Amino acid sequence: MVFTTVVNFVRSRGPDEFWRKRKIFKLAAHYIGRRRNCYSITIRNVHRALVYATKGRKLRKEDMANV
Protein backbone atom coordinates (compact mmCIF):
# COMPACT_ATOMS: atom_id res chain seq x y z
CA MET A 1 0.00 0.00 0.00
CA VAL A 2 1.16 3.52 -0.76
CA PHE A 3 0.32 6.18 1.81
CA THR A 4 0.16 9.82 0.81
CA THR A 5 0.20 11.09 4.40
CA VAL A 6 1.50 9.92 7.76
CA VAL A 7 -2.05 9.98 9.16
CA ASN A 8 -3.17 7.31 6.70
CA PHE A 9 -0.13 5.20 7.56
CA VAL A 10 -0.87 5.36 11.29
CA ARG A 11 -4.55 4.49 10.79
CA SER A 12 -3.70 1.54 8.55
CA ARG A 13 -3.80 -1.85 10.23
CA GLY A 14 -1.73 -3.52 7.60
CA PRO A 15 -2.32 -5.84 4.70
CA ASP A 16 -3.43 -8.80 6.83
CA GLU A 17 -6.65 -7.17 7.97
CA PHE A 18 -7.34 -5.84 4.49
CA TRP A 19 -7.19 -9.27 2.88
CA ARG A 20 -9.10 -10.96 5.71
CA LYS A 21 -11.94 -8.46 5.34
CA ARG A 22 -11.80 -8.66 1.55
CA LYS A 23 -12.32 -12.43 1.71
CA ILE A 24 -15.49 -11.94 3.79
CA PHE A 25 -16.77 -9.10 1.59
CA LYS A 26 -16.29 -11.23 -1.54
CA LEU A 27 -18.49 -13.93 -0.01
CA ALA A 28 -21.14 -11.26 0.64
CA ALA A 29 -20.95 -9.61 -2.78
CA HIS A 30 -24.51 -10.59 -3.73
CA TYR A 31 -26.08 -9.29 -0.50
CA ILE A 32 -28.05 -6.02 -0.43
CA GLY A 33 -27.38 -2.89 1.63
CA ARG A 34 -25.60 -2.98 4.97
CA ARG A 35 -25.47 -6.77 4.87
CA ARG A 36 -22.70 -6.34 2.31
CA ASN A 37 -21.16 -2.97 3.25
CA CYS A 38 -20.82 -3.09 7.05
CA TYR A 39 -18.16 -5.59 8.19
CA SER A 40 -19.68 -6.45 11.58
CA ILE A 41 -23.05 -7.24 9.99
CA THR A 42 -21.47 -8.93 6.98
CA ILE A 43 -19.44 -11.39 9.02
CA ARG A 44 -22.55 -12.51 10.93
CA ASN A 45 -24.54 -13.09 7.76
CA VAL A 46 -21.72 -14.84 5.91
CA HIS A 47 -21.10 -17.13 8.87
CA ARG A 48 -24.79 -18.02 9.03
CA ALA A 49 -24.87 -18.69 5.28
CA LEU A 50 -21.86 -21.00 5.51
CA VAL A 51 -23.51 -22.91 8.37
CA TYR A 52 -26.69 -23.34 6.32
CA ALA A 53 -24.64 -24.46 3.31
CA THR A 54 -22.90 -27.11 5.39
CA LYS A 55 -26.19 -28.38 6.83
CA GLY A 56 -27.74 -28.31 3.35
CA ARG A 57 -25.07 -30.58 1.90
CA LYS A 58 -25.77 -33.19 4.58
CA LEU A 59 -29.54 -32.93 4.13
CA ARG A 60 -29.20 -33.25 0.35
CA LYS A 61 -27.30 -36.52 0.79
CA GLU A 62 -29.99 -37.79 3.15
CA ASP A 63 -32.72 -36.84 0.67
CA MET A 64 -30.96 -38.70 -2.14
CA ALA A 65 -30.59 -41.78 0.07
CA ASN A 66 -34.32 -41.74 0.86
CA VAL A 67 -35.43 -41.44 -2.76
CHARMM internal coordinates of N, CA and C (Angstrom, degrees):
IC EDIT
DIST 1 N 1 CA 1.4569
DIST 1 CA 1 C 1.5264
ANGL 1 N 1 CA 1 C 109.68
DIST 1 C 2 N 1.3057
ANGL 1 CA 1 C 2 N 115.93
DIHE 1 N 1 CA 1 C 2 N 142.85
DIST 2 N 2 CA 1.4564
ANGL 1 C 2 N 2 CA 121.49
DIHE 1 CA 1 C 2 N 2 CA 177.85
DIST 2 CA 2 C 1.5165
ANGL 2 N 2 CA 2 C 107.86
DIHE 1 C 2 N 2 CA 2 C -108.61
DIST 2 C 3 N 1.3256
ANGL 2 CA 2 C 3 N 115.99
DIHE 2 N 2 CA 2 C 3 N 126.64
DIST 3 N 3 CA 1.4646
ANGL 2 C 3 N 3 CA 120.88
DIHE 2 CA 2 C 3 N 3 CA -178.46
DIST 3 CA 3 C 1.5143
ANGL 3 N 3 CA 3 C 109.18
DIHE 2 C 3 N 3 CA 3 C -107.75
DIST 3 C 4 N 1.3401
ANGL 3 CA 3 C 4 N 115.24
DIHE 3 N 3 CA 3 C 4 N 130.12
DIST 4 N 4 CA 1.4589
ANGL 3 C 4 N 4 CA 119.18
DIHE 3 CA 3 C 4 N 4 CA -179.79
DIST 4 CA 4 C 1.5176
ANGL 4 N 4 CA 4 C 111.69
DIHE 3 C 4 N 4 CA 4 C -84.08
DIST 4 C 5 N 1.3382
ANGL 4 CA 4 C 5 N 117.46
DIHE 4 N 4 CA 4 C 5 N -23.39
DIST 5 N 5 CA 1.4594
ANGL 4 C 5 N 5 CA 120.23
DIHE 4 CA 4 C 5 N 5 CA 179.24
DIST 5 CA 5 C 1.5197
ANGL 5 N 5 CA 5 C 109.73
DIHE 4 C 5 N 5 CA 5 C -135.07
DIST 5 C 6 N 1.3153
ANGL 5 CA 5 C 6 N 115.84
DIHE 5 N 5 CA 5 C 6 N 161.87
DIST 6 N 6 CA 1.4590
ANGL 5 C 6 N 6 CA 121.33
DIHE 5 CA 5 C 6 N 6 CA 178.11
DIST 6 CA 6 C 1.5327
ANGL 6 N 6 CA 6 C 110.62
DIHE 5 C 6 N 6 CA 6 C -67.37
DIST 6 C 7 N 1.3294
ANGL 6 CA 6 C 7 N 117.00
DIHE 6 N 6 CA 6 C 7 N -32.92
DIST 7 N 7 CA 1.4633
ANGL 6 C 7 N 7 CA 120.89
DIHE 6 CA 6 C 7 N 7 CA -179.50
DIST 7 CA 7 C 1.5224
ANGL 7 N 7 CA 7 C 109.99
DIHE 6 C 7 N 7 CA 7 C -59.90
DIST 7 C 8 N 1.3189
ANGL 7 CA 7 C 8 N 117.21
DIHE 7 N 7 CA 7 C 8 N -45.61
DIST 8 N 8 CA 1.4609
ANGL 7 C 8 N 8 CA 120.65
DIHE 7 CA 7 C 8 N 8 CA 179.50
DIST 8 CA 8 C 1.5258
ANGL 8 N 8 CA 8 C 111.33
DIHE 7 C 8 N 8 CA 8 C -63.91
DIST 8 C 9 N 1.3208
ANGL 8 CA 8 C 9 N 116.60
DIHE 8 N 8 CA 8 C 9 N -35.57
DIST 9 N 9 CA 1.4654
ANGL 8 C 9 N 9 CA 119.86
DIHE 8 CA 8 C 9 N 9 CA 178.79
DIST 9 CA 9 C 1.5254
ANGL 9 N 9 CA 9 C 111.04
DIHE 8 C 9 N 9 CA 9 C -66.04
DIST 9 C 10 N 1.3282
ANGL 9 CA 9 C 10 N 117.08
DIHE 9 N 9 CA 9 C 10 N -42.11
DIST 10 N 10 CA 1.4571
ANGL 9 C 10 N 10 CA 121.50
DIHE 9 CA 9 C 10 N 10 CA -178.85
DIST 10 CA 10 C 1.5194
ANGL 10 N 10 CA 10 C 110.23
DIHE 9 C 10 N 10 CA 10 C -66.93
DIST 10 C 11 N 1.3286
ANGL 10 CA 10 C 11 N 117.61
DIHE 10 N 10 CA 10 C 11 N -39.29
DIST 11 N 11 CA 1.4653
ANGL 10 C 11 N 11 CA 121.48
DIHE 10 CA 10 C 11 N 11 CA -177.77
DIST 11 CA 11 C 1.5256
ANGL 11 N 11 CA 11 C 112.22
DIHE 10 C 11 N 11 CA 11 C -74.91
DIST 11 C 12 N 1.3291
ANGL 11 CA 11 C 12 N 116.92
DIHE 11 N 11 CA 11 C 12 N -18.82
DIST 12 N 12 CA 1.4573
ANGL 11 C 12 N 12 CA 120.08
DIHE 11 CA 11 C 12 N 12 CA -178.52
DIST 12 CA 12 C 1.5220
ANGL 12 N 12 CA 12 C 110.03
DIHE 11 C 12 N 12 CA 12 C -71.31
DIST 12 C 13 N 1.3302
ANGL 12 CA 12 C 13 N 115.17
DIHE 12 N 12 CA 12 C 13 N 139.78
DIST 13 N 13 CA 1.4673
ANGL 12 C 13 N 13 CA 119.10
DIHE 12 CA 12 C 13 N 13 CA 178.91
DIST 13 CA 13 C 1.5159
ANGL 13 N 13 CA 13 C 111.01
DIHE 12 C 13 N 13 CA 13 C -104.08
DIST 13 C 14 N 1.2891
ANGL 13 CA 13 C 14 N 116.46
DIHE 13 N 13 CA 13 C 14 N 10.55
DIST 14 N 14 CA 1.4456
ANGL 13 C 14 N 14 CA 119.84
DIHE 13 CA 13 C 14 N 14 CA 174.48
DIST 14 CA 14 C 1.5112
ANGL 14 N 14 CA 14 C 113.67
DIHE 13 C 14 N 14 CA 14 C 95.77
DIST 14 C 15 N 1.3204
ANGL 14 CA 14 C 15 N 115.13
DIHE 14 N 14 CA 14 C 15 N 170.51
DIST 15 N 15 CA 1.4586
ANGL 14 C 15 N 15 CA 120.37
DIHE 14 CA 14 C 15 N 15 CA -175.56
DIST 15 CA 15 C 1.5219
ANGL 15 N 15 CA 15 C 113.44
DIHE 14 C 15 N 15 CA 15 C -70.25
DIST 15 C 16 N 1.3326
ANGL 15 CA 15 C 16 N 117.92
DIHE 15 N 15 CA 15 C 16 N -26.96
DIST 16 N 16 CA 1.4611
ANGL 15 C 16 N 16 CA 120.03
DIHE 15 CA 15 C 16 N 16 CA -176.97
DIST 16 CA 16 C 1.5205
ANGL 16 N 16 CA 16 C 111.52
DIHE 15 C 16 N 16 CA 16 C -61.06
DIST 16 C 17 N 1.3241
ANGL 16 CA 16 C 17 N 116.23
DIHE 16 N 16 CA 16 C 17 N -48.05
DIST 17 N 17 CA 1.4698
ANGL 16 C 17 N 17 CA 119.45
DIHE 16 CA 16 C 17 N 17 CA -179.30
DIST 17 CA 17 C 1.5239
ANGL 17 N 17 CA 17 C 110.45
DIHE 16 C 17 N 17 CA 17 C -66.28
DIST 17 C 18 N 1.3107
ANGL 17 CA 17 C 18 N 117.07
DIHE 17 N 17 CA 17 C 18 N -38.38
DIST 18 N 18 CA 1.4623
ANGL 17 C 18 N 18 CA 120.56
DIHE 17 CA 17 C 18 N 18 CA 179.93
DIST 18 CA 18 C 1.5205
ANGL 18 N 18 CA 18 C 110.66
DIHE 17 C 18 N 18 CA 18 C -58.35
DIST 18 C 19 N 1.3191
ANGL 18 CA 18 C 19 N 117.43
DIHE 18 N 18 CA 18 C 19 N -48.84
DIST 19 N 19 CA 1.4626
ANGL 18 C 19 N 19 CA 120.12
DIHE 18 CA 18 C 19 N 19 CA -176.74
DIST 19 CA 19 C 1.5150
ANGL 19 N 19 CA 19 C 111.67
DIHE 18 C 19 N 19 CA 19 C -72.42
DIST 19 C 20 N 1.3350
ANGL 19 CA 19 C 20 N 118.07
DIHE 19 N 19 CA 19 C 20 N -33.00
DIST 20 N 20 CA 1.4663
ANGL 19 C 20 N 20 CA 120.65
DIHE 19 CA 19 C 20 N 20 CA 177.40
DIST 20 CA 20 C 1.5262
ANGL 20 N 20 CA 20 C 109.97
DIHE 19 C 20 N 20 CA 20 C -64.26
DIST 20 C 21 N 1.3372
ANGL 20 CA 20 C 21 N 116.10
DIHE 20 N 20 CA 20 C 21 N -44.86
DIST 21 N 21 CA 1.4637
ANGL 20 C 21 N 21 CA 119.62
DIHE 20 CA 20 C 21 N 21 CA 178.47
DIST 21 CA 21 C 1.5243
ANGL 21 N 21 CA 21 C 111.10
DIHE 20 C 21 N 21 CA 21 C -67.66
DIST 21 C 22 N 1.3135
ANGL 21 CA 21 C 22 N 116.73
DIHE 21 N 21 CA 21 C 22 N -38.35
DIST 22 N 22 CA 1.4597
ANGL 21 C 22 N 22 CA 120.34
DIHE 21 CA 21 C 22 N 22 CA -178.98
DIST 22 CA 22 C 1.5255
ANGL 22 N 22 CA 22 C 110.74
DIHE 21 C 22 N 22 CA 22 C -61.19
DIST 22 C 23 N 1.3345
ANGL 22 CA 22 C 23 N 116.49
DIHE 22 N 22 CA 22 C 23 N -38.58
DIST 23 N 23 CA 1.4662
ANGL 22 C 23 N 23 CA 120.68
DIHE 22 CA 22 C 23 N 23 CA 179.46
DIST 23 CA 23 C 1.5247
ANGL 23 N 23 CA 23 C 110.29
DIHE 22 C 23 N 23 CA 23 C -61.49
DIST 23 C 24 N 1.3411
ANGL 23 CA 23 C 24 N 116.86
DIHE 23 N 23 CA 23 C 24 N -42.60
DIST 24 N 24 CA 1.4621
ANGL 23 C 24 N 24 CA 121.19
DIHE 23 CA 23 C 24 N 24 CA 179.38
DIST 24 CA 24 C 1.5255
ANGL 24 N 24 CA 24 C 110.25
DIHE 23 C 24 N 24 CA 24 C -68.15
DIST 24 C 25 N 1.3412
ANGL 24 CA 24 C 25 N 117.06
DIHE 24 N 24 CA 24 C 25 N -44.11
DIST 25 N 25 CA 1.4626
ANGL 24 C 25 N 25 CA 120.14
DIHE 24 CA 24 C 25 N 25 CA -179.01
DIST 25 CA 25 C 1.5314
ANGL 25 N 25 CA 25 C 111.37
DIHE 24 C 25 N 25 CA 25 C -64.45
DIST 25 C 26 N 1.3302
ANGL 25 CA 25 C 26 N 118.38
DIHE 25 N 25 CA 25 C 26 N -32.99
DIST 26 N 26 CA 1.4635
ANGL 25 C 26 N 26 CA 119.79
DIHE 25 CA 25 C 26 N 26 CA 177.37
DIST 26 CA 26 C 1.5222
ANGL 26 N 26 CA 26 C 110.86
DIHE 25 C 26 N 26 CA 26 C -66.37
DIST 26 C 27 N 1.3291
ANGL 26 CA 26 C 27 N 117.38
DIHE 26 N 26 CA 26 C 27 N -35.91
DIST 27 N 27 CA 1.4613
ANGL 26 C 27 N 27 CA 120.15
DIHE 26 CA 26 C 27 N 27 CA 177.42
DIST 27 CA 27 C 1.5215
ANGL 27 N 27 CA 27 C 111.38
DIHE 26 C 27 N 27 CA 27 C -68.02
DIST 27 C 28 N 1.3447
ANGL 27 CA 27 C 28 N 116.92
DIHE 27 N 27 CA 27 C 28 N -24.62
DIST 28 N 28 CA 1.4621
ANGL 27 C 28 N 28 CA 121.29
DIHE 27 CA 27 C 28 N 28 CA -177.52
DIST 28 CA 28 C 1.5255
ANGL 28 N 28 CA 28 C 112.23
DIHE 27 C 28 N 28 CA 28 C -102.47
DIST 28 C 29 N 1.3114
ANGL 28 CA 28 C 29 N 117.87
DIHE 28 N 28 CA 28 C 29 N 17.15
DIST 29 N 29 CA 1.4640
ANGL 28 C 29 N 29 CA 121.05
DIHE 28 CA 28 C 29 N 29 CA -173.54
DIST 29 CA 29 C 1.5206
ANGL 29 N 29 CA 29 C 113.14
DIHE 28 C 29 N 29 CA 29 C -61.72
DIST 29 C 30 N 1.3317
ANGL 29 CA 29 C 30 N 117.93
DIHE 29 N 29 CA 29 C 30 N -28.02
DIST 30 N 30 CA 1.4681
ANGL 29 C 30 N 30 CA 119.97
DIHE 29 CA 29 C 30 N 30 CA -177.06
DIST 30 CA 30 C 1.5235
ANGL 30 N 30 CA 30 C 112.35
DIHE 29 C 30 N 30 CA 30 C -92.43
DIST 30 C 31 N 1.3283
ANGL 30 CA 30 C 31 N 118.73
DIHE 30 N 30 CA 30 C 31 N 0.18
DIST 31 N 31 CA 1.4612
ANGL 30 C 31 N 31 CA 121.12
DIHE 30 CA 30 C 31 N 31 CA 177.82
DIST 31 CA 31 C 1.5180
ANGL 31 N 31 CA 31 C 109.82
DIHE 30 C 31 N 31 CA 31 C -74.19
DIST 31 C 32 N 1.3452
ANGL 31 CA 31 C 32 N 116.15
DIHE 31 N 31 CA 31 C 32 N 167.93
DIST 32 N 32 CA 1.4636
ANGL 31 C 32 N 32 CA 121.12
DIHE 31 CA 31 C 32 N 32 CA -177.38
DIST 32 CA 32 C 1.5270
ANGL 32 N 32 CA 32 C 109.85
DIHE 31 C 32 N 32 CA 32 C -116.12
DIST 32 C 33 N 1.3241
ANGL 32 CA 32 C 33 N 116.60
DIHE 32 N 32 CA 32 C 33 N 138.17
DIST 33 N 33 CA 1.4633
ANGL 32 C 33 N 33 CA 122.45
DIHE 32 CA 32 C 33 N 33 CA 172.80
DIST 33 CA 33 C 1.5143
ANGL 33 N 33 CA 33 C 114.19
DIHE 32 C 33 N 33 CA 33 C 70.77
DIST 33 C 34 N 1.3375
ANGL 33 CA 33 C 34 N 115.37
DIHE 33 N 33 CA 33 C 34 N -139.94
DIST 34 N 34 CA 1.4615
ANGL 33 C 34 N 34 CA 120.31
DIHE 33 CA 33 C 34 N 34 CA -175.32
DIST 34 CA 34 C 1.5220
ANGL 34 N 34 CA 34 C 112.31
DIHE 33 C 34 N 34 CA 34 C -67.41
DIST 34 C 35 N 1.3155
ANGL 34 CA 34 C 35 N 117.47
DIHE 34 N 34 CA 34 C 35 N -19.40
DIST 35 N 35 CA 1.4659
ANGL 34 C 35 N 35 CA 119.99
DIHE 34 CA 34 C 35 N 35 CA 176.83
DIST 35 CA 35 C 1.5136
ANGL 35 N 35 CA 35 C 110.53
DIHE 34 C 35 N 35 CA 35 C -61.28
DIST 35 C 36 N 1.3431
ANGL 35 CA 35 C 36 N 117.21
DIHE 35 N 35 CA 35 C 36 N -23.75
DIST 36 N 36 CA 1.4568
ANGL 35 C 36 N 36 CA 119.03
DIHE 35 CA 35 C 36 N 36 CA 179.94
DIST 36 CA 36 C 1.5264
ANGL 36 N 36 CA 36 C 112.68
DIHE 35 C 36 N 36 CA 36 C -108.85
DIST 36 C 37 N 1.3351
ANGL 36 CA 36 C 37 N 118.46
DIHE 36 N 36 CA 36 C 37 N -20.87
DIST 37 N 37 CA 1.4600
ANGL 36 C 37 N 37 CA 120.72
DIHE 36 CA 36 C 37 N 37 CA -173.59
DIST 37 CA 37 C 1.5254
ANGL 37 N 37 CA 37 C 114.79
DIHE 36 C 37 N 37 CA 37 C -97.59
DIST 37 C 38 N 1.3134
ANGL 37 CA 37 C 38 N 117.87
DIHE 37 N 37 CA 37 C 38 N -26.88
DIST 38 N 38 CA 1.4659
ANGL 37 C 38 N 38 CA 122.22
DIHE 37 CA 37 C 38 N 38 CA -175.13
DIST 38 CA 38 C 1.5283
ANGL 38 N 38 CA 38 C 108.28
DIHE 37 C 38 N 38 CA 38 C -101.71
DIST 38 C 39 N 1.3394
ANGL 38 CA 38 C 39 N 117.22
DIHE 38 N 38 CA 38 C 39 N 118.07
DIST 39 N 39 CA 1.4675
ANGL 38 C 39 N 39 CA 121.51
DIHE 38 CA 38 C 39 N 39 CA -171.12
DIST 39 CA 39 C 1.5211
ANGL 39 N 39 CA 39 C 112.66
DIHE 38 C 39 N 39 CA 39 C -59.19
DIST 39 C 40 N 1.3333
ANGL 39 CA 39 C 40 N 117.57
DIHE 39 N 39 CA 39 C 40 N -44.14
DIST 40 N 40 CA 1.4678
ANGL 39 C 40 N 40 CA 119.38
DIHE 39 CA 39 C 40 N 40 CA -175.95
DIST 40 CA 40 C 1.5244
ANGL 40 N 40 CA 40 C 111.63
DIHE 39 C 40 N 40 CA 40 C -64.56
DIST 40 C 41 N 1.3273
ANGL 40 CA 40 C 41 N 117.22
DIHE 40 N 40 CA 40 C 41 N -34.68
DIST 41 N 41 CA 1.4629
ANGL 40 C 41 N 41 CA 121.14
DIHE 40 CA 40 C 41 N 41 CA 177.83
DIST 41 CA 41 C 1.5289
ANGL 41 N 41 CA 41 C 109.55
DIHE 40 C 41 N 41 CA 41 C -77.93
DIST 41 C 42 N 1.3197
ANGL 41 CA 41 C 42 N 115.75
DIHE 41 N 41 CA 41 C 42 N -39.57
DIST 42 N 42 CA 1.4643
ANGL 41 C 42 N 42 CA 120.97
DIHE 41 CA 41 C 42 N 42 CA -178.57
DIST 42 CA 42 C 1.5157
ANGL 42 N 42 CA 42 C 111.33
DIHE 41 C 42 N 42 CA 42 C -60.16
DIST 42 C 43 N 1.3241
ANGL 42 CA 42 C 43 N 117.10
DIHE 42 N 42 CA 42 C 43 N -44.64
DIST 43 N 43 CA 1.4610
ANGL 42 C 43 N 43 CA 119.36
DIHE 42 CA 42 C 43 N 43 CA -174.50
DIST 43 CA 43 C 1.5245
ANGL 43 N 43 CA 43 C 110.84
DIHE 42 C 43 N 43 CA 43 C -66.20
DIST 43 C 44 N 1.3384
ANGL 43 CA 43 C 44 N 117.07
DIHE 43 N 43 CA 43 C 44 N -34.19
DIST 44 N 44 CA 1.4705
ANGL 43 C 44 N 44 CA 120.51
DIHE 43 CA 43 C 44 N 44 CA 175.98
DIST 44 CA 44 C 1.5240
ANGL 44 N 44 CA 44 C 110.93
DIHE 43 C 44 N 44 CA 44 C -63.53
DIST 44 C 45 N 1.3283
ANGL 44 CA 44 C 45 N 115.65
DIHE 44 N 44 CA 44 C 45 N -48.18
DIST 45 N 45 CA 1.4568
ANGL 44 C 45 N 45 CA 120.24
DIHE 44 CA 44 C 45 N 45 CA -176.26
DIST 45 CA 45 C 1.5238
ANGL 45 N 45 CA 45 C 112.62
DIHE 44 C 45 N 45 CA 45 C -68.87
DIST 45 C 46 N 1.3239
ANGL 45 CA 45 C 46 N 116.96
DIHE 45 N 45 CA 45 C 46 N -38.34
DIST 46 N 46 CA 1.4596
ANGL 45 C 46 N 46 CA 120.14
DIHE 45 CA 45 C 46 N 46 CA 178.35
DIST 46 CA 46 C 1.5217
ANGL 46 N 46 CA 46 C 109.85
DIHE 45 C 46 N 46 CA 46 C -66.68
DIST 46 C 47 N 1.3258
ANGL 46 CA 46 C 47 N 117.14
DIHE 46 N 46 CA 46 C 47 N -41.57
DIST 47 N 47 CA 1.4568
ANGL 46 C 47 N 47 CA 120.22
DIHE 46 CA 46 C 47 N 47 CA 179.06
DIST 47 CA 47 C 1.5239
ANGL 47 N 47 CA 47 C 110.36
DIHE 46 C 47 N 47 CA 47 C -61.63
DIST 47 C 48 N 1.3177
ANGL 47 CA 47 C 48 N 116.97
DIHE 47 N 47 CA 47 C 48 N -44.53
DIST 48 N 48 CA 1.4629
ANGL 47 C 48 N 48 CA 120.98
DIHE 47 CA 47 C 48 N 48 CA 178.69
DIST 48 CA 48 C 1.5259
ANGL 48 N 48 CA 48 C 110.70
DIHE 47 C 48 N 48 CA 48 C -61.73
DIST 48 C 49 N 1.3263
ANGL 48 CA 48 C 49 N 117.05
DIHE 48 N 48 CA 48 C 49 N -42.37
DIST 49 N 49 CA 1.4656
ANGL 48 C 49 N 49 CA 120.69
DIHE 48 CA 48 C 49 N 49 CA -179.90
DIST 49 CA 49 C 1.5201
ANGL 49 N 49 CA 49 C 111.02
DIHE 48 C 49 N 49 CA 49 C -63.29
DIST 49 C 50 N 1.3302
ANGL 49 CA 49 C 50 N 117.44
DIHE 49 N 49 CA 49 C 50 N -40.05
DIST 50 N 50 CA 1.4563
ANGL 49 C 50 N 50 CA 120.34
DIHE 49 CA 49 C 50 N 50 CA 179.40
DIST 50 CA 50 C 1.5280
ANGL 50 N 50 CA 50 C 111.38
DIHE 49 C 50 N 50 CA 50 C -66.98
DIST 50 C 51 N 1.3416
ANGL 50 CA 50 C 51 N 116.35
DIHE 50 N 50 CA 50 C 51 N -35.78
DIST 51 N 51 CA 1.4663
ANGL 50 C 51 N 51 CA 120.04
DIHE 50 CA 50 C 51 N 51 CA 176.78
DIST 51 CA 51 C 1.5202
ANGL 51 N 51 CA 51 C 109.93
DIHE 50 C 51 N 51 CA 51 C -64.52
DIST 51 C 52 N 1.3379
ANGL 51 CA 51 C 52 N 116.87
DIHE 51 N 51 CA 51 C 52 N -45.64
DIST 52 N 52 CA 1.4616
ANGL 51 C 52 N 52 CA 120.74
DIHE 51 CA 51 C 52 N 52 CA 178.70
DIST 52 CA 52 C 1.5269
ANGL 52 N 52 CA 52 C 110.68
DIHE 51 C 52 N 52 CA 52 C -62.14
DIST 52 C 53 N 1.3249
ANGL 52 CA 52 C 53 N 117.24
DIHE 52 N 52 CA 52 C 53 N -39.30
DIST 53 N 53 CA 1.4611
ANGL 52 C 53 N 53 CA 120.39
DIHE 52 CA 52 C 53 N 53 CA -179.66
DIST 53 CA 53 C 1.5214
ANGL 53 N 53 CA 53 C 110.51
DIHE 52 C 53 N 53 CA 53 C -63.85
DIST 53 C 54 N 1.3212
ANGL 53 CA 53 C 54 N 116.89
DIHE 53 N 53 CA 53 C 54 N -40.25
DIST 54 N 54 CA 1.4562
ANGL 53 C 54 N 54 CA 120.97
DIHE 53 CA 53 C 54 N 54 CA 179.16
DIST 54 CA 54 C 1.5239
ANGL 54 N 54 CA 54 C 110.47
DIHE 53 C 54 N 54 CA 54 C -65.39
DIST 54 C 55 N 1.3345
ANGL 54 CA 54 C 55 N 116.91
DIHE 54 N 54 CA 54 C 55 N -46.34
DIST 55 N 55 CA 1.4659
ANGL 54 C 55 N 55 CA 120.57
DIHE 54 CA 54 C 55 N 55 CA 177.68
DIST 55 CA 55 C 1.5225
ANGL 55 N 55 CA 55 C 110.63
DIHE 54 C 55 N 55 CA 55 C -62.18
DIST 55 C 56 N 1.3369
ANGL 55 CA 55 C 56 N 116.60
DIHE 55 N 55 CA 55 C 56 N -39.76
DIST 56 N 56 CA 1.4542
ANGL 55 C 56 N 56 CA 121.18
DIHE 55 CA 55 C 56 N 56 CA -178.19
DIST 56 CA 56 C 1.5160
ANGL 56 N 56 CA 56 C 112.83
DIHE 55 C 56 N 56 CA 56 C -62.69
DIST 56 C 57 N 1.3305
ANGL 56 CA 56 C 57 N 117.35
DIHE 56 N 56 CA 56 C 57 N -37.33
DIST 57 N 57 CA 1.4614
ANGL 56 C 57 N 57 CA 120.03
DIHE 56 CA 56 C 57 N 57 CA 178.42
DIST 57 CA 57 C 1.5217
ANGL 57 N 57 CA 57 C 110.50
DIHE 56 C 57 N 57 CA 57 C -63.30
DIST 57 C 58 N 1.3188
ANGL 57 CA 57 C 58 N 116.83
DIHE 57 N 57 CA 57 C 58 N -41.95
DIST 58 N 58 CA 1.4687
ANGL 57 C 58 N 58 CA 120.52
DIHE 57 CA 57 C 58 N 58 CA 179.18
DIST 58 CA 58 C 1.5285
ANGL 58 N 58 CA 58 C 110.82
DIHE 57 C 58 N 58 CA 58 C -66.25
DIST 58 C 59 N 1.3279
ANGL 58 CA 58 C 59 N 116.60
DIHE 58 N 58 CA 58 C 59 N -43.77
DIST 59 N 59 CA 1.4647
ANGL 58 C 59 N 59 CA 120.04
DIHE 58 CA 58 C 59 N 59 CA 179.72
DIST 59 CA 59 C 1.5301
ANGL 59 N 59 CA 59 C 111.81
DIHE 58 C 59 N 59 CA 59 C -64.33
DIST 59 C 60 N 1.3307
ANGL 59 CA 59 C 60 N 116.60
DIHE 59 N 59 CA 59 C 60 N -36.97
DIST 60 N 60 CA 1.4598
ANGL 59 C 60 N 60 CA 120.24
DIHE 59 CA 59 C 60 N 60 CA 179.43
DIST 60 CA 60 C 1.5326
ANGL 60 N 60 CA 60 C 110.26
DIHE 59 C 60 N 60 CA 60 C -62.87
DIST 60 C 61 N 1.3359
ANGL 60 CA 60 C 61 N 115.93
DIHE 60 N 60 CA 60 C 61 N -40.86
DIST 61 N 61 CA 1.4685
ANGL 60 C 61 N 61 CA 119.23
DIHE 60 CA 60 C 61 N 61 CA 177.94
DIST 61 CA 61 C 1.5234
ANGL 61 N 61 CA 61 C 111.00
DIHE 60 C 61 N 61 CA 61 C -64.33
DIST 61 C 62 N 1.3360
ANGL 61 CA 61 C 62 N 115.94
DIHE 61 N 61 CA 61 C 62 N -39.62
DIST 62 N 62 CA 1.4684
ANGL 61 C 62 N 62 CA 119.38
DIHE 61 CA 61 C 62 N 62 CA 178.37
DIST 62 CA 62 C 1.5288
ANGL 62 N 62 CA 62 C 110.73
DIHE 61 C 62 N 62 CA 62 C -65.06
DIST 62 C 63 N 1.3335
ANGL 62 CA 62 C 63 N 116.85
DIHE 62 N 62 CA 62 C 63 N -40.99
DIST 63 N 63 CA 1.4624
ANGL 62 C 63 N 63 CA 120.66
DIHE 62 CA 62 C 63 N 63 CA 178.89
DIST 63 CA 63 C 1.5317
ANGL 63 N 63 CA 63 C 111.08
DIHE 62 C 63 N 63 CA 63 C -61.43
DIST 63 C 64 N 1.3320
ANGL 63 CA 63 C 64 N 115.69
DIHE 63 N 63 CA 63 C 64 N -43.17
DIST 64 N 64 CA 1.4682
ANGL 63 C 64 N 64 CA 118.86
DIHE 63 CA 63 C 64 N 64 CA -179.96
DIST 64 CA 64 C 1.5208
ANGL 64 N 64 CA 64 C 111.32
DIHE 63 C 64 N 64 CA 64 C -65.68
DIST 64 C 65 N 1.3231
ANGL 64 CA 64 C 65 N 117.23
DIHE 64 N 64 CA 64 C 65 N -33.07
DIST 65 N 65 CA 1.4705
ANGL 64 C 65 N 65 CA 120.45
DIHE 64 CA 64 C 65 N 65 CA -179.99
DIST 65 CA 65 C 1.5273
ANGL 65 N 65 CA 65 C 110.45
DIHE 64 C 65 N 65 CA 65 C -70.76
DIST 65 C 66 N 1.3464
ANGL 65 CA 65 C 66 N 116.84
DIHE 65 N 65 CA 65 C 66 N -30.82
DIST 66 N 66 CA 1.4516
ANGL 65 C 66 N 66 CA 120.88
DIHE 65 CA 65 C 66 N 66 CA -177.31
DIST 66 CA 66 C 1.5269
ANGL 66 N 66 CA 66 C 113.15
DIHE 65 C 66 N 66 CA 66 C -82.96
DIST 66 C 67 N 1.3220
ANGL 66 CA 66 C 67 N 116.55
DIHE 66 N 66 CA 66 C 67 N -16.08
DIST 67 N 67 CA 1.4700
ANGL 66 C 67 N 67 CA 119.77
DIHE 66 CA 66 C 67 N 67 CA -177.47
DIST 67 CA 67 C 1.5050
ANGL 67 N 67 CA 67 C 111.92
DIHE 66 C 67 N 67 CA 67 C -80.87
END
COOR INIT
IC SEED 1 N 1 CA 1 C
IC BUILD
